[in-house]
Amino acid sequence: MTMDRSLKVQAGAIKSRNVLTRAERISRLKELDRWSDEMNVVGMAKVRVLKISLKKKKKVKKEEADEKKGGKKKK
């Protein structure tokens, strides 16, 4: 059985999470050199979650794209 188009999740609809799992926090702290294996997971330091925003690409008209490539418009 197929899923209706209105029920599918689109790529733009994915929201960033504001809470990381413990494993994600530890890996992020290791990247920042703020974690060692001797440290306890209880009372772990806070980690800022960066929100990723995708920029929309500008649509270039086909004629402008041909001119940029050096091609000439045929008559």
C-alpha positions in Angstrom: 0.0 0.0 0.0 1.4 3.4 -0.9 1.5 6.5 1.4 -0.5 9.6 0.5 1.6 12.5 -0.7 0.3 14.8 2.0 1.5 12.5 4.7 5.1 12.3 3.5 7.7 14.4 5.3 9.5 16.8 3.1 13.2 17.7 3.6 12.4 21.3 4.6 10.0 20.1 7.3 12.7 18.5 9.5 13.3 20.6 12.6 16.5 20.8 14.5 16.4 19.2 18.0 17.2 21.3 21.0 18.3 18.3 23.1 21.2 16.0 22.4 21.5 12.4 23.5 24.2 11.6 26.0 26.4 9.9 23.3 26.0 13.0 21.1 26.9 15.3 23.9 30.0 13.3 24.7 31.1 13.2 21.1 30.6 17.0 20.8 32.6 17.6 24.0 35.4 15.4 22.7 35.5 17.6 19.6 35.8 20.7 21.8 38.5 19.0 24.0 36.3 19.4 27.0 35.9 15.7 27.8 38.2 12.9 29.0 37.4 9.3 29.7 37.9 9.7 33.4 35.0 12.2 33.7 31.6 11.1 35.1 28.6 11.4 32.9 26.6 12.8 35.8 26.9 16.5 35.9 28.2 16.7 32.3 28.8 20.1 30.8 26.2 21.8 28.6 26.6 21.8 24.9 25.1 24.4 22.6 23.1 23.0 19.7 23.6 24.9 16.5 20.6 25.4 14.3 21.2 24.7 10.7 19.3 26.9 8.2 19.4 26.0 4.5 19.6 28.8 2.1 17.4 28.6 -0.9 19.2 28.7 -4.2 18.3 31.5 -6.6 16.7 30.3 -9.8 18.7 31.5 -12.8 16.8 32.0 -16.0 17.9 29.6 -18.8 18.9 32.5 -21.1 21.2 34.0 -18.4 22.8 30.6 -17.8 23.5 30.2 -21.5 25.1 33.7 -21.7 27.3 32.9 -18.7 28.6 29.8 -20.3 29.6 31.7 -23.4 26.9 30.3 -25.7 24.9 32.5 -27.9 21.1 32.3 -28.4 20.2 30.8 -31.8 17.6 32.5 -33.9 
